Amino acid sequence: SEPFVRKNILLDKLLIEKLLNFSTLKYPNLAKSWFRFAAWAYLWGRELLA
């Protein structure tokens, strides 16, 4: 079974997460990919804890 958090995440947020994660895997040396992924993760974490 999936964790509780997964049940409350909107589909568009999951899609964004998957695309950003893919960009860091596809282009690991591209700083822009890592910056956007980290910014998304930080904002999502703040939203979850609020």
mmCIF file of the C-alpha atoms, coordinates in Angstrom:
data_MODEL
# 
_entry.id   MODEL 
# 
loop_
_atom_site.group_PDB 
_atom_site.id 
_atom_site.type_symbol 
_atom_site.label_atom_id 
_atom_site.label_alt_id 
_atom_site.label_comp_id 
_atom_site.label_asym_id 
_atom_site.label_entity_id 
_atom_site.label_seq_id 
_atom_site.pdbx_PDB_ins_code 
_atom_site.Cartn_x 
_atom_site.Cartn_y 
_atom_site.Cartn_z 
_atom_site.occupancy 
_atom_site.B_iso_or_equiv 
_atom_site.pdbx_formal_charge 
_atom_site.auth_seq_id 
_atom_site.auth_comp_id 
_atom_site.auth_asym_id 
_atom_site.auth_atom_id 
_atom_site.pdbx_PDB_model_num 
ATOM 1  C CA . SER A 1 1  ? 0.000  0.000  0.000   1.00 0.00 ? 1  SER A CA 1 
ATOM 2  C CA . GLU A 1 2  ? 1.106  3.539  -0.705  1.00 0.00 ? 2  GLU A CA 1 
ATOM 3  C CA . PRO A 1 3  ? 2.063  5.959  2.050   1.00 0.00 ? 3  PRO A CA 1 
ATOM 4  C CA . PHE A 1 4  ? -0.604 8.313  3.403   1.00 0.00 ? 4  PHE A CA 1 
ATOM 5  C CA . VAL A 1 5  ? 1.028  11.355 1.809   1.00 0.00 ? 5  VAL A CA 1 
ATOM 6  C CA . ARG A 1 6  ? 0.645  9.936  -1.694  1.00 0.00 ? 6  ARG A CA 1 
ATOM 7  C CA . LYS A 1 7  ? -3.139 9.767  -1.319  1.00 0.00 ? 7  LYS A CA 1 
ATOM 8  C CA . ASN A 1 8  ? -3.388 13.507 -0.707  1.00 0.00 ? 8  ASN A CA 1 
ATOM 9  C CA . ILE A 1 9  ? -1.105 14.744 -3.492  1.00 0.00 ? 9  ILE A CA 1 
ATOM 10 C CA . LEU A 1 10 ? -2.824 16.176 -6.528  1.00 0.00 ? 10 LEU A CA 1 
ATOM 11 C CA . LEU A 1 11 ? -2.077 14.491 -9.837  1.00 0.00 ? 11 LEU A CA 1 
ATOM 12 C CA . ASP A 1 12 ? -0.534 17.633 -11.356 1.00 0.00 ? 12 ASP A CA 1 
ATOM 13 C CA . LYS A 1 13 ? 1.899  17.932 -8.437  1.00 0.00 ? 13 LYS A CA 1 
ATOM 14 C CA . LEU A 1 14 ? 2.928  14.305 -8.886  1.00 0.00 ? 14 LEU A CA 1 
ATOM 15 C CA . LEU A 1 15 ? 3.448  14.873 -12.603 1.00 0.00 ? 15 LEU A CA 1 
ATOM 16 C CA . ILE A 1 16 ? 5.628  17.911 -11.938 1.00 0.00 ? 16 ILE A CA 1 
ATOM 17 C CA . GLU A 1 17 ? 7.656  15.893 -9.428  1.00 0.00 ? 17 GLU A CA 1 
ATOM 18 C CA . LYS A 1 18 ? 8.160  13.069 -11.922 1.00 0.00 ? 18 LYS A CA 1 
ATOM 19 C CA . LEU A 1 19 ? 9.235  15.453 -14.690 1.00 0.00 ? 19 LEU A CA 1 
ATOM 20 C CA . LEU A 1 20 ? 11.665 17.344 -12.470 1.00 0.00 ? 20 LEU A CA 1 
ATOM 21 C CA . ASN A 1 21 ? 13.096 14.091 -11.151 1.00 0.00 ? 21 ASN A CA 1 
ATOM 22 C CA . PHE A 1 22 ? 13.484 12.798 -14.710 1.00 0.00 ? 22 PHE A CA 1 
ATOM 23 C CA . SER A 1 23 ? 15.313 15.973 -15.731 1.00 0.00 ? 23 SER A CA 1 
ATOM 24 C CA . THR A 1 24 ? 17.857 15.486 -12.938 1.00 0.00 ? 24 THR A CA 1 
ATOM 25 C CA . LEU A 1 25 ? 18.372 11.873 -14.002 1.00 0.00 ? 25 LEU A CA 1 
ATOM 26 C CA . LYS A 1 26 ? 18.625 12.707 -17.706 1.00 0.00 ? 26 LYS A CA 1 
ATOM 27 C CA . TYR A 1 27 ? 20.913 15.728 -17.246 1.00 0.00 ? 27 TYR A CA 1 
ATOM 28 C CA . PRO A 1 28 ? 22.730 15.259 -13.920 1.00 0.00 ? 28 PRO A CA 1 
ATOM 29 C CA . ASN A 1 29 ? 25.231 18.054 -14.653 1.00 0.00 ? 29 ASN A CA 1 
ATOM 30 C CA . LEU A 1 30 ? 22.589 20.658 -15.472 1.00 0.00 ? 30 LEU A CA 1 
ATOM 31 C CA . ALA A 1 31 ? 22.344 22.941 -12.448 1.00 0.00 ? 31 ALA A CA 1 
ATOM 32 C CA . LYS A 1 32 ? 19.009 24.372 -13.573 1.00 0.00 ? 32 LYS A CA 1 
ATOM 33 C CA . SER A 1 33 ? 17.364 20.941 -13.277 1.00 0.00 ? 33 SER A CA 1 
ATOM 34 C CA . TRP A 1 34 ? 18.654 20.466 -9.746  1.00 0.00 ? 34 TRP A CA 1 
ATOM 35 C CA . PHE A 1 35 ? 17.699 23.995 -8.730  1.00 0.00 ? 35 PHE A CA 1 
ATOM 36 C CA . ARG A 1 36 ? 14.114 23.593 -9.954  1.00 0.00 ? 36 ARG A CA 1 
ATOM 37 C CA . PHE A 1 37 ? 13.779 20.150 -8.359  1.00 0.00 ? 37 PHE A CA 1 
ATOM 38 C CA . ALA A 1 38 ? 15.107 21.439 -5.029  1.00 0.00 ? 38 ALA A CA 1 
ATOM 39 C CA . ALA A 1 39 ? 12.838 24.498 -5.135  1.00 0.00 ? 39 ALA A CA 1 
ATOM 40 C CA . TRP A 1 40 ? 9.812  22.310 -5.852  1.00 0.00 ? 40 TRP A CA 1 
ATOM 41 C CA . ALA A 1 41 ? 10.706 19.899 -3.039  1.00 0.00 ? 41 ALA A CA 1 
ATOM 42 C CA . TYR A 1 42 ? 11.201 22.757 -0.573  1.00 0.00 ? 42 TYR A CA 1 
ATOM 43 C CA . LEU A 1 43 ? 7.875  24.396 -1.430  1.00 0.00 ? 43 LEU A CA 1 
ATOM 44 C CA . TRP A 1 44 ? 6.036  21.080 -1.325  1.00 0.00 ? 44 TRP A CA 1 
ATOM 45 C CA . GLY A 1 45 ? 7.582  20.262 2.047   1.00 0.00 ? 45 GLY A CA 1 
ATOM 46 C CA . ARG A 1 46 ? 6.490  23.622 3.447   1.00 0.00 ? 46 ARG A CA 1 
ATOM 47 C CA . GLU A 1 47 ? 2.985  23.023 2.118   1.00 0.00 ? 47 GLU A CA 1 
ATOM 48 C CA . LEU A 1 48 ? 2.816  19.588 3.746   1.00 0.00 ? 48 LEU A CA 1 
ATOM 49 C CA . LEU A 1 49 ? 3.986  20.881 7.112   1.00 0.00 ? 49 LEU A CA 1 
ATOM 50 C CA . ALA A 1 50 ? 1.703  23.939 7.132   1.00 0.00 ? 50 ALA A CA 1 
# 
